[in-house]
Amino acid sequence: MAYEINKARVRASLPVRVHEPYWGPPISKGRGLGYRKTEANGYWIARAAAEDSGAKYRYKPLGLAAPEFDYDAARVAAERWFRDMDRGIGGDAETVGEVCKLYVDDR
């Protein structure tokens, strides 16, 4: 079920749901933007169908929902992540050391 998470009033009325986000309508095939509501805050998360692994989806936490990081900004961030994935930029590494290891492993 898709929720109208693009509307602040809808997000405010959603019950707290810590584990599974509320997903909006698909951005494109197999790709979406979700809103995870907690007691104190809400968080944006992107989801993409995982074609190259055993997992069903890949997820990317985008950040805390705030007036300066609203639905439109979160959607732009999600679309940037989708474009990076399409170009082969995984973004899975967290540190410089992990990036170097990924580079060496790739060579």
VENHU-V677826 format. One record per residue. RES is the residue in three letters. OMEGA is omega in whole degrees, -180 to 180 (none if undefined). Layout:
BEGIN
((RES	OMEGA) (RES	OMEGA))
END
This chain:
BEGIN
((MET	179) (ALA	179) (TYR	178) (GLU	-177) (ILE	176) (ASN	-180) (LYS	-178) (ALA	-179) (ARG	178) (VAL	179) (ARG	-180) (ALA	-177) (SER	-179) (LEU	174) (PRO	177) (VAL	178) (ARG	-170) (VAL	-172) (HIS	-177) (GLU	179) (PRO	168) (TYR	-177) (TRP	175) (GLY	176) (PRO	-179) (PRO	175) (ILE	173) (SER	-175) (LYS	178) (GLY	-177) (ARG	-177) (GLY	178) (LEU	-179) (GLY	179) (TYR	179) (ARG	-178) (LYS	177) (THR	179) (GLU	-173) (ALA	-171) (ASN	171) (GLY	-177) (TYR	176) (TRP	179) (ILE	177) (ALA	-180) (ARG	177) (ALA	177) (ALA	-179) (ALA	-179) (GLU	-172) (ASP	-179) (SER	178) (GLY	-180) (ALA	179) (LYS	-179) (TYR	167) (ARG	-178) (TYR	177) (LYS	174) (PRO	-176) (LEU	178) (GLY	-179) (LEU	175) (ALA	-178) (ALA	179) (PRO	179) (GLU	176) (PHE	-177) (ASP	-178) (TYR	-177) (ASP	179) (ALA	178) (ALA	178) (ARG	177) (VAL	178) (ALA	178) (ALA	180) (GLU	176) (ARG	178) (TRP	178) (PHE	178) (ARG	178) (ASP	178) (MET	179) (ASP	180) (ARG	178) (GLY	177) (ILE	-174) (GLY	-178) (GLY	-178) (ASP	-178) (ALA	-178) (GLU	-175) (THR	177) (VAL	179) (GLY	178) (GLU	177) (VAL	179) (CYS	179) (LYS	177) (LEU	180) (TYR	-180) (VAL	178) (ASP	-179) (ASP	-178) (ARG	none))
END
